Amino acid sequence: MFDHVKATLAEFGVELDVFFNEQTLHARGELDAALARLTEEGHVYQSGDALWVRTSAFGDDPDTNLELIIGQMVSLTKDGERVRMSKRTGALVTLREIIDMLGADAARYALARYSIDSAIDLDLDLWTRRSNENPVYYVQYAHARIVSLLRKAEELGIVRGDDYDPALLSHERERDLLRSLGEFPGVVQLAAASPPRTGCRSRLLARALTLGRSAPERKDAAAMSEALAFMDATAQAELVSSGQASPRELVDAAIQRIEKLDGELNAVVTRQFERARAAADGPLPDGPLRGVPFLLKDLGALERGVPYASGLKAVRRAGYVADHDSMVTERYRAAGLICLGRTNTPELGLVPTTEGEAYGPCHNPWDPGRSCGGSSGGSAAAVASGMVPVAHASDGGGSIRIPASECGLVGLKPSRGRVPLWPEVAEGWGGMAVQLAVSRSVRDTAAMLDAAAGPAPGDLHTPPAPRRPWLQEVGADPGRLRIGLLTSAPEASTPTHPECVAAAEATARLLEELGHTVELGGPPALSDSGISQAFLPCYGTWTAAELELWGSLLGRPLTPDDVEPATWAVAEIGRGVSGIQFVAALTAMHHYAARVQRWWAEGWDLLLTPTISEPPPPLGEYAAPPDNPFHPVTRSVLEVAYTIPFNMTGQPAISLPLHWTAGGLPVGSQLVAAYGREDLLLRVAAQLEQARPWADRRPLVHA
């Protein structure tokens, strides 16, 4: 019978499988079974060369009739449940008569429109069946999927603007999403024989977004906490803005998860729960992330009245309390975020693991015996385990991307100058250090960039301003890109683990499937000899200067007993660097950055690499033996080989969780764009997230 439906439609130039794909699961066997069932129930039957269907249940609008009749035949759920057709009796007409009555153009339009809507509806149904925890999480895919379907429809000229009328939806966020579809001029075009009808809007799109707002059942605090654990920040904000949950409920649920998990992970080193509850109960800024709980790293992003130590054991013992807010803290607060505390970090963020003496080791939720990366390891462990949906992070050599790789998260290092570091410094580490966040979804990363980014008086670096909000880049078409693939570390003596090579190569294949061109190769200047010799004098000088600053804040000079041996050893190198040597080293890094960036100017769009050269290492490998205090620094070379070059160049780079080892450890893939092109990274990252979703993965230790 499927063949009969298809043949009948084909006579009028209506292609039945125009929108079919494996995700909507329009399997021929399911179609045959459903049509047979409908035949048995008297709704559809075949006689000779005519397929008969009941029509009286669907009203007098023939356009709607065709949409429903054909749609009910071809729109099935995963387990082959019966399609939704009325049991009311009524007149029987042939499918051919319906098409004759409408005309082929209108028939093609109606079928295509229903195919678009049913694809959205089916994907939602399948997702909610697959995940009983958080059906709202689907919304993060809705915009990207709708845009993709609309582009196909626009090519065929069969979708019209009134199908996506914002007036159909009641909530402002939904209207904003729909307004963002206005970039498609073809949406307002109508097939010649089918005039606009106000009753034929996309009900299924409305259902997708409305269902996405549904709150978890409020049985008790534990149930609320569990239901919210892996709901992303954008979805949690949607619950608050739609009245489905209160900021206090989100905060209490996150506190409960922290109290449950942190004894095993040691991610949150400063708790400010009562302060957070008071903020949730009081007036909150009406920002896009209003009411969402998050955490600040204990390095940067100061908060007035809250203990702060930069991971230094002497500062923690002294009980130092911040006397001001950092600008990024103010911006996060203005977005409506509520801070629950501060996260674990190594001393001054000097190494890519989080196991310092001040707070003890932070454990990876995927394997508590392994590192969670650094220096934003506490933030990454908290987000990966489901304590909070997003957390502040910073990156001076890979400290956003490395923890993201080791904990299975999204980690974007923004362009130099994109997020201000004021009022503490105009630039960190000569422009190498930047800050943003780690998250579980690309759209949350974009939302955090919208919250934190933007120029400030006194900025030394001004990347190109975005053309539109970063969140609108999620789901936007990146076009067909030329991408270089590099799986050998720039430093030839640094080996790359086969799992990390496999991760990058698998991502390359996926990018090719998405229509991009991937070629082996990358910037030749990445392997320039001598750049590490230029970096070390700067690294040492910056470290020595930070210890001097802390000494002044504590009212006494710091001694070797106040810090870890590696920290003191690095500072000692800096103390031996002259001003002339420092300027020469910094100039050498600037020249290196210019040589590397020329590759993008020569026609390349992105560079793809492993994020790090090994899976998460066991805890303890960075411990400094008594006779070699510099060991943690030399050990770091293995993990920062692919990340630190782009701190030197100032380019944006993102780590995406697209690969897991046979032992269940996450391994990230890094994409690097030209300076200022976070928009391109977000577009491609969203493409990859949709093609190979990671939202349903859970670590060993999770809420």
Secondary structure, DSSP 8 states (H G I E B T S, - for coil): -HHHHHHHHHTTT--TTTT--TTTT--HHHHHHHHHHHHHTTSEEEETTEEEEE-GGG-S-HHHHHHHHHHHHH---TT------------EEEHHHHHHHH-HHHHHHHHHHHHHHHHHHHHHHHHHHH-SS-GGGGHHHHHHHHHHHHHHHHHHT---GGGG-GGG--SHHHHHHHHGGGG-GGGG---TT----TT-S-HHHHHHHHHHT-----S-HHHHHHHHTT--HHHHHHHHHTTSS-HHHHHHHHHHHHHHHHHHH--EEEE-HHHHHHHHHS-----TTTT-EEEEESSS---TTSB--TT-HHHHHHT-B--S--HHHHHHHHTT-EEEEEE---GGG-SSS---TTT---EETTEEEEE--SSSHHHHHHHHTTS-SEEEEEESSSTTHHHHHHHT-EEEE--TTSS--TTT-SSBGGGTBEEEEEESSHHHHHHHHHHH----TT-S------SS-GGGGTT----S-EEEE--S-SSTTS---HHHHHHHHHHHHHHHHTT-EEEE---GGGG-TTHHHHHHHHHHHHHHHHHHHHHHHHTS---GGGS-HHHHHHHHHHHT--HHHHHHHHHHHHHHHHHHHHHHHTT--EEEEESSSSS--BTTTT---TT-TTHHHHHHHHHHTTTHHHHHHT--EEEEEEEE-TTS-EEEEEEEESTT-HHHHHHHHHHHHHHS--TT---SS--
